[in-house]
C-alpha cells in the first residue's frame, strides 16, 4: 500500500455507496481507480 492509498477503514465507508449494477462493462478494481483519482488530485498545485 502506498503512502496515500485508502486504508481498510476508509474503504469500508466508501465501498457500500458505489454502484454495483453496471451495464455491458466488466467491473474494474474500484479501490485502485479511486486511489488513482485521489493521487492525481494531490498532484495539482494549490493556487496561491
BELVENNOR-V568084 format. One record per residue. N is the residue number from 1. RES is the residue in one small letter. SS is DSSP state (helix for helix, strand for strand, loop for the rest). PSI is psi as a letter, one per 20 degrees, with the letter a starting at -180 (* if undefined). Layout:
N	RES	SS	PSI
N	RES	SS	PSI
//
This chain:
1	x	loop	p
2	x	loop	r
3	x	loop	h
4	x	loop	j
5	x	loop	q
6	x	loop	p
7	x	loop	r
8	x	helix	h
9	x	helix	g
10	x	helix	g
11	x	helix	h
12	x	helix	h
13	x	helix	g
14	x	helix	g
15	x	helix	g
16	x	loop	h
17	x	loop	i
18	x	loop	q
19	x	loop	q
20	x	loop	i
21	x	loop	n
22	x	loop	p
23	x	loop	p
24	x	loop	k
25	x	loop	q
26	x	loop	q
27	x	loop	q
28	x	loop	r
29	x	loop	o
30	x	helix	h
31	x	helix	g
32	x	helix	g
33	x	helix	g
34	x	helix	g
35	x	helix	h
36	x	helix	g
37	x	helix	g
38	x	helix	h
39	x	helix	g
40	x	helix	g
41	x	helix	h
42	x	helix	h
43	x	helix	i
44	x	loop	p
45	x	loop	q
46	x	loop	p
47	x	loop	q
48	x	loop	*
//
